[in-house]
Amino acid sequence: MALVNSWEKQGNFLFKYRGQFPVLLFAMAIPFIYITDKSGIDTEIWNYSAISLSVLGFLIRFYTIGTTPKGTSGRNTKQQIADVLNSTGIYSVVRHPLYLGNYLIWIGIVVFVYNIYFIIIVSLIYWLYYERIMFAEERFLERKFTDNYIKWSEDRPAFIPSFKNYVKTKVKFSVKSILRREYAGLLATVIGYVFIDFVRNYFVSGNLMVTDEILNVLYVTIVLVLLLRSLKHYTSILDEKDRS
């Protein structure tokens, strides 16, 4: 099999199971939490850095989800889907904004481990994992949109934004789209922080506990998620025309 076809096949496979990436992250975190010595570490700086990275990642995702039409930037897992080519707004500065957002969210959780080597290792794994996915997506888009895609992609970086070709989006920003689609990711992120805090407390003190502040954030998040999930599935409050 030609390398280009092999990469596309791998990318489509990984695309289907990209939701399991956090499980790999959690499993890898345990030994690094165990070997990391907190003495001499300014944990406040690490904590604020971790939270800031995750918040920035969510802001990128929120803007992307809030300004894209139906049929794009979805949570589909079985196959690539794109009814239109996104080329304005955030897609005019970077080709894969959602994966950039995901990286920042999860690298924030990684920073919470307080281990620089873990940050480097996870960053490399993330790149290798999502590079295949991005390659497969771009092959799909190139076949579907042909010259339009090639022309658009030539001046847009894949992962690190460049604002020199920014084009304002004509799609109205939708808070409903964010509320309808992002609550699961928010809960997964909070669980990530809770998991690391729980494991660290166990290794340090031998107690099965979570720090009160983090536990309170988890409780609030669960209530919010249950509320949004109920509104989505049992009412039409969050429904919108021409939005995924």
N, C-alpha and C positions, 0 to 999 in steps of 0.2 A: 504494500500500500504506500502511495506517495506520502511524503511527510505532511504536505498541506492537507491531504484527506485524513491522515491519522490525527492531526491536531484538531481538525473540525469534529471528528468522531468523538475524541476525548472531551472536547469542549461541550458538545451536546449532552454527553453522559453526565459530566460534572454540573451542567446547567440544571438537569433534572433533580440533582441531589444537593444543590447549593445550600438548601435550608439546614442540612446536617453539619455544615461547617462549624457552627458554635459548639456542637458536641465534641468535635476534635479539639477545639480551643480549650474547653473545660478539662478534658482529659490531660492535655499537655500542661495545663496550669498547675496541677497538683504537685508534681515533683519540684517545679520551680518555686512554688510557695514554700515547700519544705526546706529547700536549701538556701533560701534568701534570708540573710541576716538583717533584721530591722534596726539593729543598734547603729547609731551614727547617721541614720537616714532621716531627713526632714520629711516626715510622712505627709504633712500638710501640703507641701509643694507638689509631691507626687499625687495626692488626692485631688487637688484643684486642677492639676494638669490633666489627669485622667477624665474628670468630669467635663472639663472644657473641650477636650477632643471629642467626647461622645456627643455633647451638645452641638458642636459644630457639625458633626456628621449628620445629626438629625435635622439641623437647619437646612443643610444641602438636600437631604431627602425630602423635607417638607416643601421646599421651593420647587423641586423637580416634580413631585407628585401633584402639587397644587397648581401647576401651570402646564400640564400635558393633557391632551384630549383622550377620548376613549380609544382603546385598542393599542395603546403604547404604555411602556413603563409599568407593566402589570406584574402580578405575582404568579403568572402561569408557570407550570413546572414541566408539562409534558413536551412542549415544543416551542420554538420561537414564534412570536406573534408580533406583527407590526402592520397596521392598516395605513398609517401615514409615516412619513419620515420627519422626525423632530429635528428642526434645524435652527430654531430661534430660542431666545431665553438662555437658560443654562446650557442647552445643547449647542449653542453657538460658541461656547468657550471650552467645552470638554465633551468628548464623545460618550463617556460612561459615568455620568454624575452619580447614579445610584450606587454603583460599586465603589466610587470614591467616598460617598457618604457611609456606606457599610464599613469600609476600611477604618475610617476615623472613629466610628462608633465602637467597633470591636478592639481597635488598638487602644482606645481609652480604657477598656476593661483590662487589657494586657498591661498597661502602665500601672494599674491598681495593684499589680503583683509586686511592684517595686524592683524589678530585675531587668536591667538593660539588655542582657543576652536573650531573654525571653521576647523582648520587643523586636529585636533583630530577627530572631528565628521565625516568629509569627509573621512578620512583614514579608520575609522571603517566601514562606509557604503560601501566604495569601496571594502574592504576585504570581507564583507558579500555578496556583489553582485557578485564579480568575483570568490569567492571561489566556488560557485555553478557552474559557467561556467567552471572553471578549472576542477572540479570534473567530469562534463559531458564529457568534452574533453578527459580526461584521461580514462574514461570508454570506450569511443569510440576507442581510440588508443589501449587499452589493448585487446579489442575484435578483432581488425583488425590485430595487430602485435604480439599478444600473448606473448610468452616467451621473444622475442626480446625487447618488450617494457618494460616488468617487469624488465629484467636485466639492461636495460639502466636507468630506473627511480629510481632504488634502491639507487644509489649514486649521484643523481642529485637533488638538492633542488628545490622546486616548485617556489619560488619567490625571495629569497635572494641568489645571486650567490656565488658559491664556486669554486675556480679555481684549486683545487687539482687534478681534473680529466680532465683537459682541453685537448681537441683533436683538432688539427688544421684542419680547413675545407679544402676540396679539391675543393669547389665551388668558382670560380673566382668572386671577388667582382664586382658588377655591379652598376655603377652610374645611368644607364638608368632605372633600376628597381626602384630606389629611386625617380627619377624625374617623372616616370610614375605613381607611386602609392601613394606618400606621400604628394602631394600638397594640397589635400583636408584637411588632418589633420593639416597641417601648417596654412591654412586659418582659420580653426575652433579655433585653439589655439590663434591666433592673435585677432580674434573676441572676445574670452574670456577675454583677457586683455583689449580690447576696452570697452567691456560691463561694467567691474568692474570700470574702470576709469570714464566712463560716469555716472554711478549711483552714484559714490562717489562725483563727481563734482556737481551733482544735489543736493545731500543731504547737501553738505557743502555750496554751493553758490546759489543754486536755479537756476543755469544756465544749459541749455541743451548744453553741450560742451564736447569735448574730448581734452586732453592734446596734444599739437602740435606734440611732439616727437612720441607719440603713433599713432596719426593720420597719420603721414608720413610713419610709418612702415606699417600701414594698406594699404595705397595707393600702396606702393611698392609690398606688398604681393599680392594684387589683380591683379596687372599687371603681376606678375610672374605666378600666378595661371592661368590666362586667356591664357598666352603664352603656358604653359605646357599642359593645357587642349586642346588647339588647335592642338599642335604637336601630342598629343596622339590620338585624334579622326579624324584628317584630314590629317595626314601624317604617314609615316612609320619610321620616324627618331628614335623614341623611342622603336620600335619593337625589340624583341630579341627572339631567339630560345630557347626553354626549360625554359622560365621564365614566371611567371604568369603576 
